[in-house]
Amino acid sequence: MNKTELIDKIAQNTGLEKTKVARIINTFLDVVTESLASHEAVTLIGFGTFKVRRRQARKGVNPQTRKEMTIPATDVPVISFGESLKQSVAKKKKLKTFASAIKDNSKSGGKSSGGGKKAPAKKAPVKKAPAKKKK
């Protein structure tokens, strides 16, 4: 799936206009890029963490000349994926959609229950109406 297909799919699933979705996706990419440029990690719970890792200087060989050379140290962007995403890709666990997770989270006032599953609701005892007296 490329960026255009992603925008189409999101627009279809949300009912938003493609231009608005494109603007949101582009803004997301800009914000992540700016954060990584300032060496700030971006964590999306359940999906993964974007961060910058320092790659140390090392010795290498130029494949054309076979001469030994020093490869300078550099900063590289990396992403480490969340456990639930890894498990869903490995088909060990059905992926709960992030959209439904947001809905569930907003219903609970934004607070996580910690366990992931809600306890079954307890039913109130049924009150019986008093029996009618015969005249």
Short mmCIF file of the C-alpha atoms (twelve columns), coordinates in Angstrom:
data_MODEL
# 
_entry.id   MODEL 
# 
loop_
_atom_site.group_PDB 
_atom_site.id 
_atom_site.type_symbol 
_atom_site.label_atom_id 
_atom_site.label_alt_id 
_atom_site.label_comp_id 
_atom_site.label_asym_id 
_atom_site.label_seq_id 
_atom_site.Cartn_x 
_atom_site.Cartn_y 
_atom_site.Cartn_z 
_atom_site.pdbx_PDB_model_num 
ATOM 1   C CA . MET A 1   0.000   0.000   0.000  1 
ATOM 2   C CA . ASN A 2   1.382   3.400   -0.938 1 
ATOM 3   C CA . LYS A 3   0.519   6.836   0.457  1 
ATOM 4   C CA . THR A 4   -2.288  7.492   -2.060 1 
ATOM 5   C CA . GLU A 5   -3.901  4.135   -1.330 1 
ATOM 6   C CA . LEU A 6   -3.590  4.800   2.415  1 
ATOM 7   C CA . ILE A 7   -5.334  8.158   2.024  1 
ATOM 8   C CA . ASP A 8   -8.106  6.545   -0.053 1 
ATOM 9   C CA . LYS A 9   -8.635  3.787   2.523  1 
ATOM 10  C CA . ILE A 10  -8.747  6.215   5.473  1 
ATOM 11  C CA . ALA A 11  -11.141 8.524   3.619  1 
ATOM 12  C CA . GLN A 12  -13.387 5.556   2.842  1 
ATOM 13  C CA . ASN A 13  -13.350 4.271   6.449  1 
ATOM 14  C CA . THR A 14  -13.906 7.666   8.080  1 
ATOM 15  C CA . GLY A 15  -16.157 9.404   5.561  1 
ATOM 16  C CA . LEU A 16  -13.762 12.374  5.443  1 
ATOM 17  C CA . GLU A 17  -12.743 14.092  2.223  1 
ATOM 18  C CA . LYS A 18  -9.518  12.837  0.653  1 
ATOM 19  C CA . THR A 19  -7.993  16.332  0.767  1 
ATOM 20  C CA . LYS A 20  -8.541  16.545  4.528  1 
ATOM 21  C CA . VAL A 21  -7.130  13.062  5.083  1 
ATOM 22  C CA . ALA A 22  -4.101  13.923  2.920  1 
ATOM 23  C CA . ARG A 23  -3.507  17.057  4.980  1 
ATOM 24  C CA . ILE A 24  -3.718  15.038  8.218  1 
ATOM 25  C CA . ILE A 25  -1.309  12.364  6.936  1 
ATOM 26  C CA . ASN A 26  1.163   14.987  5.684  1 
ATOM 27  C CA . THR A 27  0.969   16.870  8.987  1 
ATOM 28  C CA . PHE A 28  1.556   13.628  10.892 1 
ATOM 29  C CA . LEU A 29  4.646   12.906  8.794  1 
ATOM 30  C CA . ASP A 30  5.915   16.487  9.276  1 
ATOM 31  C CA . VAL A 31  5.461   16.305  13.064 1 
ATOM 32  C CA . VAL A 32  7.229   12.944  13.310 1 
ATOM 33  C CA . THR A 33  10.074  14.226  11.105 1 
ATOM 34  C CA . GLU A 34  10.478  17.399  13.195 1 
ATOM 35  C CA . SER A 35  10.458  15.398  16.417 1 
ATOM 36  C CA . LEU A 36  13.086  12.965  15.168 1 
ATOM 37  C CA . ALA A 37  15.231  15.831  13.843 1 
ATOM 38  C CA . SER A 38  15.313  17.205  17.400 1 
ATOM 39  C CA . HIS A 39  16.072  13.689  18.750 1 
ATOM 40  C CA . GLU A 40  12.635  13.358  20.354 1 
ATOM 41  C CA . ALA A 41  10.978  9.929   20.320 1 
ATOM 42  C CA . VAL A 42  7.383   9.545   19.090 1 
ATOM 43  C CA . THR A 43  5.443   6.724   20.742 1 
ATOM 44  C CA . LEU A 44  2.144   5.414   19.424 1 
ATOM 45  C CA . ILE A 45  0.890   2.991   22.071 1 
ATOM 46  C CA . GLY A 46  0.168   -0.414  20.553 1 
ATOM 47  C CA . PHE A 47  1.794   0.477   17.234 1 
ATOM 48  C CA . GLY A 48  5.417   1.412   17.857 1 
ATOM 49  C CA . THR A 49  8.020   3.999   18.733 1 
ATOM 50  C CA . PHE A 50  9.917   6.174   16.270 1 
ATOM 51  C CA . LYS A 51  13.313  7.268   17.617 1 
ATOM 52  C CA . VAL A 52  16.829  8.252   16.596 1 
ATOM 53  C CA . ARG A 53  19.742  5.914   17.225 1 
ATOM 54  C CA . ARG A 54  23.407  6.869   17.067 1 
ATOM 55  C CA . ARG A 55  25.411  4.606   14.754 1 
ATOM 56  C CA . GLN A 56  29.073  4.550   15.804 1 
ATOM 57  C CA . ALA A 57  31.966  5.110   13.398 1 
ATOM 58  C CA . ARG A 58  33.310  1.858   12.000 1 
ATOM 59  C CA . LYS A 59  35.771  0.386   9.533  1 
ATOM 60  C CA . GLY A 60  34.513  -0.693  6.134  1 
ATOM 61  C CA . VAL A 61  35.804  -1.700  2.713  1 
ATOM 62  C CA . ASN A 62  35.113  0.172   -0.506 1 
ATOM 63  C CA . PRO A 63  33.731  -2.585  -2.766 1 
ATOM 64  C CA . GLN A 64  35.123  -0.979  -5.943 1 
ATOM 65  C CA . THR A 65  38.703  -0.350  -4.802 1 
ATOM 66  C CA . ARG A 66  38.901  -2.883  -1.952 1 
ATOM 67  C CA . LYS A 67  40.520  -0.143  0.134  1 
ATOM 68  C CA . GLU A 68  39.799  0.009   3.830  1 
ATOM 69  C CA . MET A 69  37.954  3.150   4.903  1 
ATOM 70  C CA . THR A 70  36.346  4.653   7.980  1 
ATOM 71  C CA . ILE A 71  32.576  5.064   7.900  1 
ATOM 72  C CA . PRO A 72  31.712  8.111   10.031 1 
ATOM 73  C CA . ALA A 73  29.293  8.059   12.962 1 
ATOM 74  C CA . THR A 74  25.759  9.110   12.097 1 
ATOM 75  C CA . ASP A 75  22.248  9.367   13.516 1 
ATOM 76  C CA . VAL A 76  19.625  7.119   11.932 1 
ATOM 77  C CA . PRO A 77  15.842  6.948   12.408 1 
ATOM 78  C CA . VAL A 78  14.524  3.617   13.705 1 
ATOM 79  C CA . ILE A 79  11.137  2.229   14.633 1 
ATOM 80  C CA . SER A 80  10.465  -0.474  17.173 1 
ATOM 81  C CA . PHE A 81  7.055   -2.041  16.794 1 
ATOM 82  C CA . GLY A 82  4.631   -2.653  19.646 1 
ATOM 83  C CA . GLU A 83  4.004   -6.148  20.971 1 
ATOM 84  C CA . SER A 84  0.313   -6.256  19.981 1 
ATOM 85  C CA . LEU A 85  1.170   -5.307  16.387 1 
ATOM 86  C CA . LYS A 86  3.888   -7.980  16.260 1 
ATOM 87  C CA . GLN A 87  1.480   -10.608 17.577 1 
ATOM 88  C CA . SER A 88  -1.269  -9.675  15.113 1 
ATOM 89  C CA . VAL A 89  1.156   -9.899  12.187 1 
ATOM 90  C CA . ALA A 90  2.264   -13.325 13.447 1 
ATOM 91  C CA . LYS A 91  -1.459  -14.238 13.669 1 
ATOM 92  C CA . LYS A 92  -1.091  -15.077 17.357 1 
ATOM 93  C CA . LYS A 93  -3.628  -12.484 18.356 1 
ATOM 94  C CA . LYS A 94  -6.450  -10.740 16.542 1 
ATOM 95  C CA . LEU A 95  -5.621  -7.062  16.192 1 
ATOM 96  C CA . LYS A 96  -8.144  -4.800  17.821 1 
ATOM 97  C CA . THR A 97  -8.467  -1.815  15.521 1 
ATOM 98  C CA . PHE A 98  -7.028  1.410   16.833 1 
ATOM 99  C CA . ALA A 99  -10.285 3.187   15.981 1 
ATOM 100 C CA . SER A 100 -12.265 0.831   18.228 1 
ATOM 101 C CA . ALA A 101 -9.606  1.117   20.931 1 
ATOM 102 C CA . ILE A 102 -10.057 4.893   20.860 1 
ATOM 103 C CA . LYS A 103 -13.841 4.502   21.132 1 
ATOM 104 C CA . ASP A 104 -13.456 2.107   24.085 1 
ATOM 105 C CA . ASN A 105 -10.993 4.458   25.748 1 
ATOM 106 C CA . SER A 106 -13.260 7.494   25.306 1 
ATOM 107 C CA . LYS A 107 -16.187 5.610   26.855 1 
ATOM 108 C CA . SER A 108 -14.125 4.939   29.975 1 
ATOM 109 C CA . GLY A 109 -13.215 8.608   30.278 1 
ATOM 110 C CA . GLY A 110 -9.733  8.067   28.868 1 
ATOM 111 C CA . LYS A 111 -8.682  5.875   31.769 1 
ATOM 112 C CA . SER A 112 -7.309  2.436   31.114 1 
ATOM 113 C CA . SER A 113 -8.566  -0.459  33.169 1 
ATOM 114 C CA . GLY A 114 -5.130  -2.030  32.908 1 
ATOM 115 C CA . GLY A 115 -6.288  -5.550  32.110 1 
ATOM 116 C CA . GLY A 116 -7.638  -4.885  28.665 1 
ATOM 117 C CA . LYS A 117 -10.905 -6.712  29.352 1 
ATOM 118 C CA . LYS A 118 -13.837 -5.279  31.211 1 
ATOM 119 C CA . ALA A 119 -15.328 -7.201  34.091 1 
ATOM 120 C CA . PRO A 120 -18.858 -8.411  33.372 1 
ATOM 121 C CA . ALA A 121 -21.472 -5.989  34.601 1 
ATOM 122 C CA . LYS A 122 -23.347 -7.116  37.685 1 
ATOM 123 C CA . LYS A 123 -27.081 -7.111  37.286 1 
ATOM 124 C CA . ALA A 124 -29.221 -5.449  39.902 1 
ATOM 125 C CA . PRO A 125 -31.582 -7.854  41.683 1 
ATOM 126 C CA . VAL A 126 -35.052 -7.938  40.165 1 
ATOM 127 C CA . LYS A 127 -37.632 -6.410  42.487 1 
ATOM 128 C CA . LYS A 128 -40.922 -8.230  42.550 1 
ATOM 129 C CA . ALA A 129 -44.106 -6.246  42.821 1 
ATOM 130 C CA . PRO A 130 -46.124 -7.072  45.941 1 
ATOM 131 C CA . ALA A 131 -48.952 -9.549  45.314 1 
ATOM 132 C CA . LYS A 132 -52.379 -7.987  44.961 1 
ATOM 133 C CA . LYS A 133 -54.835 -8.741  47.746 1 
ATOM 134 C CA . LYS A 134 -58.128 -10.356 46.812 1 
ATOM 135 C CA . LYS A 135 -61.302 -8.653  48.029 1 
# 
